[in-house]
């Protein structure tokens, strides 16, 4: 058995840009939004890998393509040695029991006409794991594990009758009901109140140890990632620019973008000053990304070669890789 539960190689997802009828006649060259443009990483069993970056960097698309909720353009995804991108529909459906996702917005991802208990147990029915009273008992057990008590009462509630923190626990319970090996957590606490975020993170860590889970934790918040992750992958404009062990990346960030993200983390000290300048502007258009290093238009340390040659991930310390010419 390989120590890596998930291996992603050369993963790409390009979305075609829809144009008007006249423009289609005038030009035959198609344009694409390069949301994910050549991503490589691995996740070891029992590990939490944080995928971090600004909005628009391609984090969520990466998570959904890995699970084939969105079909990829190119690349390879190996889950426990199985190539997910080559699996036919029925085999993929059976394997989905071992791969689950926690969506960012629990209210939008829950059916408003379905009771909470039925939503959590829907996967059990789909995969023929449990039905009837057996399903109800299993769902109540999972609800108690995530702190949804009293479970028999909340089982009959609808999503709009719960608080934001309770709805977040519902989507966590739904993801864990089938006893998966891999959970893709897409901003799992972003919609929760600040007062309950720490509790949800504690809950996710506790469940990880108890159920032997592996997480791909997608977030834009490096402070949150520091609390839960073992390794960090920094993503910018569809590509990973730095990846390595948590404390190595935090204590010795090599890429200017990583340095800028860490500098943006609030510090509870009014006397503290920023060491690294914040990058100017916003993420460039993913339809026409900059040549060379994609970060160079915003990089305060950019050189001439940064606009000409594309950097590749190079190991600068054990397990710590950086894509930067410096």
Long-range contacts (C-beta under 8 A, 24 or more apart in sequence): 2-80, 2-81, 3-44, 3-45, 4-42, 4-43, 4-44, 4-45, 4-78, 5-43, 5-44, 5-45, 5-47, 5-79, 5-80, 5-181, 5-182, 5-214, 6-42, 6-43, 6-66, 6-77, 6-78, 6-79, 6-182, 6-214, 6-216, 7-42, 7-76, 7-77, 7-78, 8-39, 8-40, 8-41, 8-42, 8-62, 8-66, 8-75, 8-76, 8-77, 8-78, 9-40, 9-75, 9-76, 9-77, 9-78, 10-38, 10-39, 10-40, 10-74, 10-75, 10-76, 11-36, 11-38, 11-39, 11-40, 11-62, 11-65, 11-66, 11-72, 11-74, 11-75, 11-76, 11-77, 12-36, 12-37, 12-38, 12-39, 12-72, 12-73, 12-74, 12-75, 13-58, 13-61, 13-62, 13-65, 13-70, 13-72, 13-73, 14-73, 17-287, 31-287, 32-287, 33-286, 33-287, 34-237, 34-238, 34-286, 34-287, 34-289, 35-61, 35-238, 35-286, 36-61, 36-62, 36-65, 36-72, 36-238, 37-237, 37-238, 37-239, 37-286, 37-289, 38-75, 38-238, 38-239, 39-75, 39-235, 39-238, 39-239, 39-240, 40-240, 40-313, 41-233, 41-240, 41-243, 43-182, 43-214, 43-216, 44-214, 45-181, 45-214, 46-208, 46-212, 46-213, 46-214, 47-214, 47-215, 47-230, 47-231, 48-208, 48-214, 48-215, 48-217, 48-228, 48-229, 48-230, 48-231, 49-215, 49-216, 49-217, 49-229, 49-230, 49-231, 49-232, 49-233, 50-217, 50-218, 50-219, 50-225, 50-228, 50-229, 50-231, 50-232, 50-233, 50-246, 51-216, 51-217, 51-218, 51-219, 51-233, 51-235, 52-219, 52-220, 52-221, 52-222, 52-225, 52-232, 52-233, 52-234, 52-235, 52-261, 53-220, 53-234, 53-235, 53-236, 53-261, 54-220, 54-236, 54-261, 54-283, 55-220, 56-237, 56-282, 56-283, 56-286, 57-235, 57-236, 57-237, 57-238, 57-283, 58-235, 58-237, 58-238, 58-239, 58-286, 59-186, 59-218, 59-219, 59-220, 59-235, 60-104, 60-186, 60-187, 60-218, 62-218, 62-235, 63-101, 63-184, 63-186, 63-216, 63-218, 64-101, 64-184, 64-186, 66-184, 66-216, 67-96, 67-99, 67-101, 67-184, 68-92, 69-101, 79-182, 80-181, 94-127, 96-127, 97-123, 97-127, 97-129, 97-178, 97-179, 97-180, 98-178, 98-180, 98-181, 98-182, 99-180, 99-181, 99-182, 99-183, 99-184, 100-174, 100-175, 100-176, 100-178, 100-180, 100-182, 100-183, 100-184, 101-175, 101-183, 101-184, 101-185, 101-186, 102-171, 102-172, 102-175, 102-183, 102-184, 102-185, 102-186, 102-188, 103-171, 103-186, 104-186, 104-187, 104-188, 104-190, 104-191, 105-191, 106-159, 106-164, 106-167, 106-168, 106-170, 106-171, 106-191, 107-159, 107-160, 107-164, 107-167, 107-191, 109-171, 110-159, 110-167, 110-170, 110-171, 111-159, 112-158, 112-159, 112-160, 113-158, 114-158, 115-155, 115-156, 115-157, 115-158, 116-148, 116-154, 116-155, 116-156, 116-157, 116-158, 116-159, 116-162, 116-170, 117-143, 117-154, 117-155, 117-156, 119-159, 119-170, 119-174, 120-170, 120-173, 120-174, 120-177, 121-177, 122-174, 123-174, 123-177, 123-178, 124-177, 124-178, 127-178, 129-178, 138-177, 139-173, 139-177, 142-173, 142-176, 142-177, 143-173, 145-173, 145-176, 145-207, 145-210, 146-172, 146-173, 146-176, 146-203, 146-207, 147-199, 147-203, 148-173, 164-191, 164-192, 164-193, 164-196, 165-192, 165-193, 165-196, 165-199, 165-200, 168-192, 168-196, 168-200, 169-200, 169-203, 172-200, 172-203, 172-204, 172-207, 176-207, 176-211, 176-213, 179-211, 180-213, 181-212, 181-213, 181-214, 182-213, 182-214, 182-215, 182-216, 183-213, 183-214, 183-215, 183-216, 184-215, 184-216, 184-218, 185-215, 185-216, 185-217, 185-218, 186-218, 187-218, 187-219, 187-220, 188-217, 189-224, 190-219, 197-224, 201-227, 201-228, 204-228, 222-250, 222-261, 222-262, 222-265, 223-265, 223-266, 226-250, 231-319, 234-258, 234-261, 236-283, 236-294, 236-295, 237-283, 237-284, 237-286, 237-289, 237-294, 237-295, 238-286, 238-289, 238-294, 239-294, 239-323, 240-313, 240-323, 241-295, 241-322, 241-323, 241-324, 242-320, 242-321, 242-322, 242-323, 242-324, 243-313, 243-320, 243-321, 244-317, 244-319, 244-320, 244-321, 244-322, 245-319, 245-320, 248-317, 248-319, 248-320, 249-320, 252-317, 252-320, 254-316, 254-320, 254-322, 254-324, 255-295, 255-322, 255-323, 255-324, 256-295, 256-299, 256-300, 256-301, 256-324, 256-326, 257-295, 257-299, 276-300, 293-323, 293-324, 293-325, 301-326
